């Protein structure tokens, strides 16, 4: 018999489950609080549940708790990169970034990735599997417990393509923002996608108040084809049309992530093409100096080029920021730490 995944169940699902095993419905609320508010690491810590119920849950359920196998801490800015072991031997990465406005955690949505973006280490070994809602939540819970502070912002931008794990992502969002759990505002949650058009449109129908970030990384369809295999399936015009649709349905301004690769997508021509693509849209561009990985020959644009690129976009009325580099002295780029661990 397949075991019941306790921590991936919403409060409503947990209430129904308690009823089916002959327990009073209020037990679900107690259980949910132990898991999603107190973040206990063992079922035996749930002292308001009877010993018999605790034993039954241990026998019949999966109780997901992630174990850190490596933690790297930046000596420059306190950024922490965590490598967590999953129950099946896979490993995933998460990052804690400390800002003036609070603690932000970047989590993975898949073990590995099948999208194949040329500048990303996460995708080099392909996709192992999707993460469960519990495994996504646990990254936040374990980091919060480790630092003893509240996590106020969450970014689903680690390893994996979140919209390729769509149903689990929706459950995760519902539980993360649920008043019975961490109760993080949807507006403090960002989900990044490389541009799976049907799923962007489907997400728009849910009318969530999250920020959707598109990994744009190129100023034209031709350049996107060089950097991102997803462009073979969805033309840039289709992707931008889906983004417009997302804004119309949700009222939430789109963010466009743009990794600057020296000599590849940081020229004056790229500025002109970007302005033509995005002028008049309610959007924001996040410029990211690319994090070089040894498996690829890409180099980071120099500081002068990045600053000039930003100024030229601003002169054309485009809202733009340069993402502050954090954790540069550790395996900062997505997938680097996991890749090194697996090779070892």
C-alpha positions in Angstrom: 0.0 0.0 0.0 1.3 3.5 -0.9 2.1 5.6 2.1 0.3 8.9 2.6 2.5 12.0 2.2 1.5 13.9 5.3 3.4 17.2 4.7 2.2 17.5 1.1 -1.4 17.5 2.2 -3.4 20.7 2.5 -5.4 21.3 5.7 -8.6 20.1 3.9 -6.9 16.9 2.7 -5.5 16.2 6.1 -8.9 16.7 7.7 -10.4 14.1 5.3 -7.5 11.7 5.9 -8.0 11.9 9.7 -11.7 11.1 9.3 -10.9 8.1 7.1 -8.6 6.6 9.7 -11.2 7.1 12.5 -9.8 10.2 14.1 -11.6 13.4 15.1 -11.3 16.2 12.4 -9.6 18.6 14.9 -6.6 16.3 14.9 -5.8 17.6 11.4 -5.3 21.1 12.6 -3.0 20.0 15.4 -1.0 17.9 13.0 -0.8 20.7 10.5 0.5 23.1 13.1 3.2 20.7 14.3 4.4 20.4 10.7 3.9 23.8 9.2 4.2 26.2 12.1 6.4 24.5 14.6 8.4 22.5 12.0 9.1 19.5 14.2 11.7 17.1 12.8 10.0 13.9 14.2 6.4 12.7 14.6 7.2 11.8 18.3 7.6 15.5 19.0 3.9 16.0 18.3 2.9 15.6 22.0 -0.7 16.7 21.6 -1.4 13.6 19.5 -2.0 10.3 21.3 0.9 7.7 21.3 -1.3 5.3 19.2 -2.0 8.0 16.5 1.7 8.9 16.4 2.7 5.2 16.0 0.1 4.8 13.2 1.3 7.9 11.4 4.9 6.5 11.6 3.8 3.2 10.1 1.4 4.4 7.4 2.7 7.8 6.3 5.7 9.6 4.8 7.0 12.4 7.0 9.4 14.4 4.9 12.3 16.0 6.7 15.3 17.2 4.7 18.8 16.7 6.0 21.6 19.2 5.1 24.7 17.4 3.7 26.6 20.6 3.1 26.2 24.2 4.0 28.5 26.9 2.5 28.5 30.4 4.1 29.8 33.5 2.2 32.4 35.5 4.2 31.3 38.6 2.2 27.6 38.8 2.7 26.4 35.9 4.9 24.6 34.2 2.0 24.2 30.5 2.8 24.0 27.7 0.2 22.4 24.5 1.4 22.7 21.0 -0.1 19.8 18.8 1.1 19.6 15.1 0.8 16.2 13.7 -0.2 14.9 10.3 1.0 15.8 8.5 -2.3 19.4 9.6 -2.4 18.9 12.6 -4.7 20.3 16.0 -3.6 18.9 19.5 -4.1 20.1 23.1 -3.4 18.6 26.0 -1.6 20.0 29.5 -0.9 19.4 31.9 2.0 20.0 35.6 1.2 19.9 38.2 3.9 18.5 41.6 3.0 17.6 44.7 5.0 13.9 43.9 4.3 14.2 40.3 5.6 15.4 36.8 4.9 14.8 35.5 1.4 15.1 31.8 0.4 15.6 30.5 -3.1 14.4 26.9 -3.4 14.5 24.2 -6.0 11.4 22.7 -7.6 13.0 19.7 -9.2 16.0 17.5 -8.7 17.9 18.4 -11.8 16.3 20.0 -14.8 15.5 19.0 -18.4 15.3 22.5 -20.0 18.9 22.5 -21.1 19.7 26.3 -20.8 23.3 26.7 -21.9 24.5 28.8 -19.0 23.0 26.8 -16.2 24.7 24.0 -14.2 21.3 22.6 -12.9 20.5 21.1 -16.3 23.9 19.4 -17.1 22.8 16.0 -15.9 19.1 16.3 -16.9 16.1 15.8 -14.7 16.0 13.2 -11.9 12.5 13.9 -10.7 9.9 16.4 -9.6 9.9 17.5 -5.9 6.8 17.0 -3.8 5.1 20.0 -2.1 6.6 18.7 1.2 10.1 18.7 -0.2 9.7 22.3 -1.5 8.3 23.5 1.8 10.9 21.7 3.8 13.8 23.7 2.2 12.2 26.8 3.8 11.4 25.2 7.1 14.9 23.7 7.6 16.7 27.0 6.7 14.3 28.9 9.0 15.1 26.5 11.9 18.8 26.6 11.1 19.1 30.4 11.4 16.3 30.7 14.1 14.6 33.6 12.1 11.5 34.1 10.1 11.7 33.7 6.3 9.8 36.6 4.7 10.4 36.1 1.0 10.5 33.0 -1.2 11.9 32.6 -4.8 11.3 29.4 -6.7 14.3 29.9 -8.9 16.7 27.2 -7.8 17.2 23.9 -9.7 14.4 22.9 -12.0 11.6 24.5 -14.0 8.7 25.2 -11.6 6.0 25.1 -14.4 7.3 21.7 -15.4 6.1 20.6 -11.9 2.9 22.5 -12.2 0.4 20.7 -9.8 2.9 20.3 -7.0 3.9 24.0 -7.4 0.2 25.1 -7.0 -0.2 23.0 -3.9 3.1 24.4 -2.5 1.9 28.0 -3.1 -1.4 27.3 -1.5 0.3 25.8 1.6 3.1 28.4 1.9 0.6 31.2 1.8 -2.1 29.5 4.0 -3.0 31.2 7.2 -2.6 27.9 9.1 1.0 27.6 8.0 3.9 30.0 7.4 1.3 32.5 6.1 3.8 34.2 3.7 2.0 36.8 1.5 1.6 35.7 -2.2 3.2 39.1 -3.1 6.4 37.9 -1.3 6.7 34.9 -3.6 8.4 34.9 -7.0 8.2 32.0 -9.5 10.6 31.8 -12.4 10.0 30.1 -15.7 12.0 29.7 -18.9 8.7 30.1 -20.8 6.4 27.1 -21.0 3.6 29.0 -22.8 0.5 26.8 -22.0 1.5 26.7 -18.3 1.9 30.5 -18.1 -1.6 30.8 -19.5 -2.9 28.2 -17.1 -1.2 29.9 -14.1 -2.8 33.2 -15.2 -6.3 31.6 -14.8 -5.6 31.0 -11.1 -5.3 34.8 -10.6 -2.6 34.4 -7.9 -0.9 37.6 -6.6 2.6 36.1 -6.9 5.4 37.6 -9.1 6.0 35.7 -12.3 9.6 36.1 -13.6 10.4 35.0 -17.2 14.0 33.9 -17.9 14.3 36.0 -21.1 18.1 36.2 -21.5 18.0 37.2 -25.1 16.7 40.2 -27.2 15.6 38.1 -30.2 14.2 34.7 -31.1 17.5 33.9 -32.9 19.7 34.6 -29.8 17.2 32.8 -27.5 17.6 29.7 -29.7 21.4 29.8 -29.0 20.9 30.0 -25.3 17.7 28.2 -24.4 16.4 25.0 -26.1 12.8 25.9 -25.0 12.9 28.5 -27.8 12.7 25.6 -30.3 9.2 24.9 -29.0 7.9 28.3 -28.2 8.7 31.4 -30.3 9.6 34.5 -28.3 6.5 36.3 -29.7 4.3 33.5 -28.2 6.1 33.7 -24.8 5.6 37.5 -24.6 2.0 37.2 -25.6 1.4 34.7 -22.7 3.2 37.2 -20.4 0.8 40.0 -21.5 -2.1 37.6 -20.8 -0.7 36.9 -17.4 -0.6 40.7 -16.6 -4.1 41.2 -17.9 -5.5 38.4 -15.8 -3.7 39.1 -12.6 -2.7 42.8 -12.7 0.8 41.7 -11.6 3.7 43.3 -13.3 6.0 40.8 -15.1 9.7 40.5 -14.2 12.1 39.6 -17.0 15.4 38.0 -16.0 18.2 38.8 -18.3 21.6 37.1 -17.7 24.3 39.2 -19.3 26.9 37.0 -21.2 30.0 38.9 -22.3 29.9 39.5 -26.1 26.8 37.3 -26.6 23.8 39.4 -25.4 25.2 42.6 -24.0 25.6 44.8 -27.2 24.0 48.0 -28.3 22.0 45.9 -30.8 20.6 43.9 -27.9 19.6 47.1 -26.1 17.7 48.3 -29.3 16.0 44.9 -29.7 15.0 44.7 -26.0 13.5 48.2 -26.1 11.5 47.2 -29.2 10.3 44.1 -27.5 9.3 45.6 -24.1 8.6 49.3 -24.5 5.1 50.1 -23.3 4.8 46.8 -21.3 4.2 47.0 -17.5 7.4 45.1 -16.6 10.7 45.2 -14.9 14.0 43.9 -16.1 16.4 42.2 -13.7 19.9 42.3 -15.1 22.0 39.4 -13.9 25.8 39.2 -14.6 26.0 35.5 -15.6 27.7 33.2 -13.1 30.3 31.4 -15.2 30.4 27.5 -15.0 33.4 25.4 -16.0 31.4 23.3 -18.4 30.7 26.3 -20.7 32.8 29.0 -22.2 30.5 31.9 -21.3 32.0 34.9 -19.5 30.5 37.6 -17.4 30.0 41.1 -18.9 32.3 43.5 -17.2 30.9 46.1 -14.7 31.2 49.0 -17.2 29.2 47.1 -19.8 26.5 46.1 -17.3 26.1 49.7 -16.0 26.0 51.1 -19.6 23.4 48.5 -20.6 21.2 49.5 -17.7 21.5 53.2 -18.4 20.6 52.8 -22.1 17.5 50.8 -21.1 16.5 53.4 -18.5 16.9 56.2 -21.1 14.3 54.4 -23.2 11.8 54.3 -20.3 12.4 50.6 -19.3 12.3 49.9 -15.5 15.5 48.0 -14.7 17.7 46.9 -11.8 21.0 45.0 -11.6 20.7 42.0 -9.3 23.2 42.4 -6.5 25.7 39.5 -6.7 25.6 37.4 -3.5 27.6 34.4 -2.4 30.2 34.8 -5.1 32.9 33.1 -3.0 30.8 29.9 -2.6 29.2 27.7 -5.3 26.7 30.5 -6.0 25.2 29.6 -9.4 22.2 27.2 -9.7 23.3 23.6 -9.7 27.0 24.2 -9.0 27.1 22.7 -5.5 24.9 19.7 -6.4 27.0 19.0 -9.5 30.2 19.1 -7.6 28.8 16.8 -4.9 27.5 14.3 -7.4 30.8 14.2 -9.2 32.6 13.6 -5.9 
